[in-house]
């Protein structure tokens, strides 16, 4: 199958790049930060806007609550970072949340986390690219006018790059990430200077709009619910924090310490950026609405569907730097680029998680092989297809996509932290060193608080967002969970069926003699080779078998057989209907009936050709026959290949394909650095 | 590949029908007539209309030429029928035009005929179904309002029926064909009675319209050209005449005589029907125009695009029987049905011709097998796809499709008749019996006239229709010709490459010893079976090979190996990157380098599963490995299957698939009735 579907793929993505073998290079912190943090840092490009957007439902007066929501997000961020610093120390193998949940809470919890993470990878691609397109669109209007097409084009581009085996490069990540971080910090500093010291009156482009409150004058429970919903949206800033805990093996030594430091650094940067942007948005009077066309009013009339609501970060940049200024454009470009890099991290993370799941037999075994291009390719295409589907369905609207996003993250946060609590409990039972015990008790306290807080957020997210789209994410998780359980069940059933009996005596595996048959159509080199090889094997009985579909040809074959003096008896079966498969199957069945304890060994001369279309012209009958023969018990089928000249090209292609570079190798770290953990190898 | 693409096919077409084996039943003339003549007879449903339509370009006055054109068509019909009666006697094997052209004019002429016929099969489907829909539409307006969708739906229906292996049934063809013929004869007789004896003034629905002559007052060369174009269109009545010459083996004895009689009968029926319809159309003042919307005028104003121009046969039936009368509806239904049956003949003829071409290695060898479902299915899907494409492009407009139709028919007529002239020349050179010589000279004269006349028509058709669409048909022929030549060239090149040298001593085919390797991943039943089988084969050296991707698992394997006391040495290769294929390939290459004259025999334990999705979960690494191993010279690969319980279902499915009934079997006749002709088996 791969042969045919390969062709369009090949045309699009070209030959695989030769790449250096998996880098023995470990990542220093300054490179690890951008590699792992592009996802969480980039989310400050959309999270503040989402908070304002939800608050706007209650009217512009509700914006006053935004600092409090920012505080809540900051507290949550610190909690999560502190919790994951514990994970990084306790599980330096990089198994991440899946490993933590599986080891401490059992395989079902692990599988739940895995399903949540798989859904989240899809959403990371969809949300990041949609948001990136919106940010790019604030500088280049064309992009936002063709939002869906542009977003799909970028998904396709990333997909092709990753199918080609583009290696994740630390430098590639470092430059835009640092420009983005620097840009945001300069913006905050310059904004603070202009606002506080120079006393400028900075105005966002939406400053002079007013908001039509969909539900004005909310109070009591309704207001609290709205604030919780705004908080849930702000939690989008936390997505991707767990990435570092998966990547510990890629860090320089001391791995865990460096990873923990990077985590803390990342958390601090994110918090400052998030709060700074919210503060600037308040200062510059940014207005955001869920339905800008109807709810944003200019001089009392709705702005209409032609209005484009730019992201908060771009509105703030416009107010601080000036519309179209150099820094504004640079920041917009860097923001978009960082968001696209964030999407790219999913392309690396998805197959990586897939290979871990395959190790545990939740996914097809072949995903387990590190460099298996085909398997990775399928994963990448699946990821991209699901992301494109979401982008098209939701019109590349980051606001609507974010509704789906946060569920998965908090499912895995909560289960992972709960698992960590169990982890410490277990270790505390055996640990006696009071110093270490103190340390563990402290860690347990942090993780307990983390589990509680993230669990609370999960409930809030589910309660406030379920009907807004979170159900789609949950449905996705259920589908992944169901599929993976079914695969695991299948493997378990098969492995039980084929388990060797302890007493090594079994009739079915103790055959007595071999009856060898060489299939002959004409006497050419491939047939002669098959005959020669079969003779070498010294079976108990050897004969050549030919199907007569044409009397003249059969006669010619018989004559040449004798002329060449081939000392193998030639048996000819008549086939008036010009069938090949059926007479052979019947003959073999007959042999098996006569002597059930014998094994029948069938030699098929096969042509090896170089191109898929040549494949259509050869070996088709052989393939079909083989497919049927494999269903007969007590039969083995030997292909004796004859390499045609054109096969050389295919051999080279296959070799190049084998040297392909799998995505995710940089963040996974070198192989021998990753000892196998005692997970659920049942 | 087939596995995956099979699934949607399976869902649509269901399980293959069990059918009786190729009928030992031969066709009596009364059944052979409808089976073979539905195509040529049905063309009288559209041919008369096409004549009027072209004439209308010169205005309604040009209609007076229509009897003369009818006469020309009749003469041509008699010529062609007389010519093919010679073919039927000279070539009773049923090879048809392809065989005649190949044998007498060489393979290039044969291939040209084959290309023309393949294109014509596609057009038979497109034209017949488009025309059938138009006829049905004259009784049921809904159908003609959704012309393209209805036509496509019928193509799809016929395709599904044929994919299911619907057997062509004589009775199925007989009833509608006889109803159609009887209906047309009753119409002609009743029309003659009403017009000539009762003196009724029958009026076609378009009788009171007038025609706006696009090119009024044509004269001289322009008029002749138009008349020739009208004649070309009328020649559509001749399509399908050659079908009987392909089907001689299906007739009862004396085959050739019966076939010749049926041919004459068919010709007479067609001629009477064609002329009768033209005469009735003249009597009832039918008006047809190429662009009815603008060129048909009612009281001086164009009828506009809402006007539906019904086929001549239906307009005449309306005039004779009365609109909506029982006989009118029956005739419309029978006409449509016969046209659909005519389309169905292409579904039978296309794979049949394909299997003959495959015998001569112009198409993949597997088409050659009579009952090969997969091959036939691909042919049917190709045919249907091309027909749907044409139907959609030409808006299911039979008039526009007919422009493409006639080229192929006359290419094969002309070449076939020219071939017959050569045939007689050759036989005359050796024949001495004056009686037989006289017969042959007479036959040669008929065929010479046939070749000349059909050649002339071909020139006329090309000249008058090239720009109107005939170029599309020619392009199609060139594509088929090119593809088939390329396939033949490939087979010839390969067969030269693999031809066994006459001196039976060749280093490459004389290996000395066998080094056997059993690939082991775990010690389960499939592995034990592979080991047991490999031991039976008594090779010079036997070892088990395992790739270590996980130290713990490898250790367990080693321990169990010893515990079970398996007396085969176990070799373990380390694979730090968890690769399977590369270490094995390298190891085998190493063995081959050490002792190049040895053969390496590799045993791979394989699971046999029942469903395609289970297939995705197993054997993938084995398959990939096998694909690579086949490229190494001096290696043979043995699959040792282990049948899982679920494989039983697949075995049953495969068997049912093998019992499928190939289309075209009825018209091809029983197998042993069809001796192999001395065609170009070079």
Interface residues (C-beta under 8 A of the other chain):
Chain A: X1 X3 X4 X21 X22 X364 X365 X366 X368 X369 X370 X371 X374 X375 X487 X490 X491 X494 X495 X497 X498 X499 X500 X504 X506 X508 X509 X510 X511 X512 X513 X514 X523 X524 X525 X526 X527 X528 X529 X532 X533 X536 X537 X538 X539 X549 X550 X551 X552 X564 X565 X576 X577 X578 X579 X580 X581 X582 X599 X601 X603 X606 X607 X608 X614 X616 X617 X618 X620 X621 X624 X626 X627 X628 X629 X630 X631 X633 X635 X636 X637 X638 X639 X640 X641 X642 X643 X644 X645 X647 X650 X651 X654 X658 X671 X672 X676
Chain B: X1 X3 X4 X21 X22 X364 X365 X366 X368 X369 X370 X371 X374 X375 X487 X490 X491 X494 X495 X497 X498 X499 X500 X501 X504 X506 X508 X509 X510 X511 X513 X514 X523 X524 X525 X526 X527 X528 X529 X532 X533 X536 X537 X538 X539 X549 X550 X551 X552 X564 X565 X576 X577 X578 X579 X580 X581 X582 X599 X601 X603 X606 X607 X608 X614 X616 X617 X618 X620 X621 X624 X626 X627 X628 X629 X630 X631 X633 X635 X636 X637 X638 X639 X640 X641 X642 X643 X644 X645 X647 X650 X651 X654 X658 X671 X672 X676
